């Protein structure tokens, strides 16, 4: 049977069986008959189904992209579907997809012989946890929640109300992914002095005593003006749109009239990436590795606690584009004075909620570590 003879209902059913937005657009571009069937009133529902399969659960993504300071984070929001909403979902969904690739590497970093790709249900649980951690960071890790107010009842109750929306099994997914974020910060963004030393010895096993690394006595130094000014734009970028992180939806083909939608600030972000790479290359000739350490165990612990306030997109951005400590410091200083010496609050809030539910937080985290709860569960 020729394509032109296939009933429209069957063509639409083929579109609804696609598991990604790019598949939908590739199918629509395959012939004129499919293109005409796609550009009907069913277009938005087809894209919604494909987005659910690729980036779902969409309900959690919607709670993230529609949240603002005037709304309580724990209250469900139901909004009508539109192309602009779908574009926002694609942006955060592509961040979650990146974490699908990172998670197995960090989760099985020791028993790497058991490492594998995540199955579809595990990927869905991971994306759900990413969206929820991102929502928590967006709602409660901001200048409205400084250190001296974090213990006030009117600050604690909204955090508890958000976590109360989710059962304990889904809270284990948050804790599992949060441990992976912590590991990425520890290994790639803010390595401790010991981590830098181990990497040096692994790379140069024959280094003599005169070739050992010397670390700074103080953890932080003011960043150079050139680096600070370069990161000024990125802070402005993320403050206007938490999902805008140099991610283009062009490959998904989302947009009116079939046009590709690219972030308005994509050109500047590309320029930032080039500038960062140039700075990195220039400093390699006279660069002291000891400058990259973030302190010994105790001070480094508090540094990581501070950095856990970043959302998954910001952590991913720093992992990919801030190879030097001074660049990370400049990024953090642009967030404001509230950020430093003000650790994340999710762990403390989670402990309070677990105790109210009759759970032991230590045993809860032990189950997650043994993979008896979380994103990947051993039967």
N, C-alpha and C positions, 0 to 999 in steps of 0.2 A: 504494500500500500504506500502510495506517495504521501509525503508529509502534508501536502495541501488537502488530502482527503481525511486526515485524522480529525476526529471530533474535538472541538475546543475543550470539552470536559476532560478528555484524556490528556491533552497537552498541559492543561493546568495541573492535573494530577502528577504529571512528570515533574513539573516545576516544584510542586510541594514536596517531592521526594528528595530534593537537593538538600545537602547537609551543610552548605556554606553559601555565603552571599556571592562569592566569586563564581561558584558553580552556576548560580542562577543567571548571572550576567553573561557568562560564557555560553550557556544554553540559549539565552535570548539572542545572542549574536551569531548563532550557528546558521540560521536561515530566516527568511522574511516571515514565514508562517509563525515560527516561535516568537519572533520579535513582536509581531502584531498581537499574539495571544498574551504576551507578558505586559504590554503597555495598555492595559485595561484597568477597570476598577479593582481587579484582583491583585494588582501589582504590590500594594502595600502589605496585604495579608501574606503574599508569597515571601516577600522579604522578611516579614516578621517571623514566619516559620523557619526560614533559613538562619536568621539571627539567633533564634532560640536553640537550634541545633549546634551552632558554632560558638556562640557566646553565652548561652544560657547558664543559670536561670535568669531570665530577663527581668523578673520582678525585683531581684536584688540589684541588678544593674540600674533599673529605673529609680529605685530608692536613692542610689548614689548620685546619679546625674541630675536629679530634680531637687536635691536637698539644698537649702540655703539657710542663712542665719535666722530667718523669721519663722522657721518651722521646726517643730520638735523632731529630733532624729528618729524616735521610736515609733512615730505614727505612720501607718502605711499611706502611701500617696498613689492615687489612681489618676492617670493622665491619659488623654486621648492620643492615639498613635499618629505620628507625623514623620515626615522625612527628617526634620531637624532632630527629633528625638532619636531616630534610628542612627543618625550620624554620631550623636553623642554616645550612644551605646557601643557603636563600632570602635570609637576611640578608646574607651575603657576596656572593651573586650580584647583589643589587640594587646594591651598591656597584660591582661590576664593570660593571653596565649603565650606571651614571652615567659611568664612564670611557669607555665606548663613544661617548658623545656628546661628551666633551671631547677625545678623542684627535684627531679630524679637524681641529678648530679649531686645536690647537697644532701638529699635524704639518704642516699646510699654511698656516702663519701668514704666510709670505712669498709663496709662489706660490699665493695663495688662489684664483686662477682655475681651478686644477686640483682644488680641494677637492671631496670627495664623501663619501657615506656608506660605511661599511665593508660589505663583502659578508659572508655568513654565515661563511665560513672565516676571514676576517680578524677578525671579532668573536670567534670561538672562540679564535684565537691570542692576542688581546688579553686575554680573560678568563683564559686559562691563565697568561699572564705576570703578571697582577695577583695571582692566587692564589699564585704562586710567590714573587713579591716580598714579599707579605704574610707568607708562611710564613718567609722569611728574616728579615724584620724582627722577627717574633714570637719566633724562636728565638735570634737573635744580637744584636739591638739592644735590650738590656735591662740592668738594673743588674748582672747577672752577668757582663757583658762591659765592664768599665771601660777607660779609655784605656791605663793602664799594663800591661794584660794582653793587649791586642789582638794583639800579635806573638808571644805564647807558642805553642809548638808544639801544646799541648793545646787551645788556642783556635782555631788555624788549621785543624787537621785536620778537625774537624766541619764547618766552613764549606766546605772543599774537598769533603768527602764528599757534601754536599747538592748542590753544583753538578755533581759527577761523574754524578749520576743523569740528566742531561739532555744531549742531543747539542748540538753547536756551533750548529746552526741554531736550536734553541730557546733557547739562551743569547743569540742575537742578538735574539730577541723580548724577553727581559728587558732587554737594553741599550736597545732601542728605547723601551720603555715607561718605563724609568728616566729617559731623556732627557726624556720628556714630563712626568714628575713633577717633574724638576728645573726645567723651564720654567714649570710652574704655580707652584712655590715662588718662583722668581725674579720672575715677573710679578705675582702676586696676593698672596702671603703675606709674603715678605721682599724687597720691591723695593729695589734699590740706590739710592744718591743720584742717580746718573745717570738711572735709570729714572723716578724721581719728577720730576726736572727736565724730562725729555723730555715726560712726560705734562702737566706744568704749561704748558710752552710750546705744546704742541699744543692745549690747551684755551684758553689765553689768549695768542694770538700777538701781540697788541698791547700786552702788559704792558711797562711802562717799567722802567728800572733800579731805581727805588724799590719795585717790586713783585716783585722776584726772591725766590726761596726762600732762607732761611738754614737751614743744617743744623747739627745738634748736633755738638759736638766729640767726644763719646763715643757709642759705638754703643748701649749699654744703660743703662737707668735702672730703678730698682726700681718695679714696678707699684703703683698705688694699692691700698689694702686692699680697697676695694669690688670691684674687678675680680678680685683674687686670690681672694676668698671666692666669687665667682660661679663661677670656674673650678674651684674645689675639687671641686664635685660632678661636673663632667664628667670630671676625672681619675679619681675613684672609679668612675665609670661605665665608662670604657674599660678600666680595670685589671681589672675583673671579667669583662668580655666584650669582646674586641677587635673583634668584629663589631657590637656594639651601638652604633650611631651615629645615633640618631634616625631609624631606618628601621623602618617598620611593614610587616608582612607581611599586613596586613588586606586589601589589594587582591587578594592571591593566594588568600585564603580558606583558608590552611593552618591546620589545628587539628582537634582532636577534635570530632566531632558537627557539623562544618561551621562551627564558630565561628571568628571572626577572631582571630588571634593578634597581639597588640600587645606591644611590649617593656614590661616592668613599670615601667621608668623613663621611659616616653615623656612622661608629664605633666610631670615635672621638666625634661626636655630642652626641651619646649615653653616652659616658664617661663624657662629659660636663654636661649632664642632671643629671647623678648620682652624680657628684661632687657638682653641685648646690644644689641638694636635701640634701646632707650631710652637706653642709655649713648651709643651712636653719635649719636643725634639731639641729645642734650644738648651734645655736644662740638663740633658743627659750627659753632656761632656763634663760638667762640673757639678754633679749632683751627689750629695751625701745621703746614702740609704738610711742612715740613722735618723734623718729628718722626717722619715715617713712613719715612724713609730708613734703611737698614741698613748704611750705610758705603759707602766707595768700593770699587774693584775687589778689592783683596787682602783686606781684612777681610770684605767681602761674600761672597767665595768660601768662606771657612771657615764663615760662617753658613749658607750653603746646604748645605755638606757635613754640617753638624750636622743640619739639618732633614730631610735625605734618610734619616735613621734612622727617621722616622715611617712608619707603614704607610699604604697607600692610603686607608683609611677616615679616619684622622686628618688627612691632607692635605686630603681632601675636606671634612671638617668645618671646618677652619680657613679654607679657601677660601670657604665659604658663610657662616660665622658669626663670623669674627674680622676685621673690616675695619680695625681699628686695631692699630698695632704693640704698644701696651701690652697688648692682649688676647693677642696671640701670645706675648709675653714671659711673661705670667702662666701661660699654658698650658705653656710649656716648663719654667718653674721648678717646676711641680707634678710634672713627670716625675722630678725628682731631680737631684742634683749630677752624676751620671754622664753626663748628656746633653750638657752644654755642653763645648766644646773637645774633642769626641770624635767625629770625623767618621765617616761610614758606612764599612763595611768591604767592601761588595759589590764595588766597583770594583777594589780591590786584590786580593781573592780571585779575581775573574774574570780579571784579568791573569795571575796565577800559573797558573791552570788552562789558559788559552790557550797560554801558553808551554810547558807540559808537553805539550800536544797539537800543538806545532809551529806554532802560529798567531802571527802578529804582532798584538798588541793594537791598535796604531795602525791597521793596515790593516783589522782587524776592525771597528773603530768607523767607519772611513771607508766601508766597505761598507754599514753600517747607515744612515749619514747619507745616502748616495746611493740608499737604498731598494733595494739589491741583496740585502739580508738584513733580517730583522725581521718585524714584523707585516704591513706592507704591502710587497710585493715587486714591483718593476717587471720584467716579463718581458724 
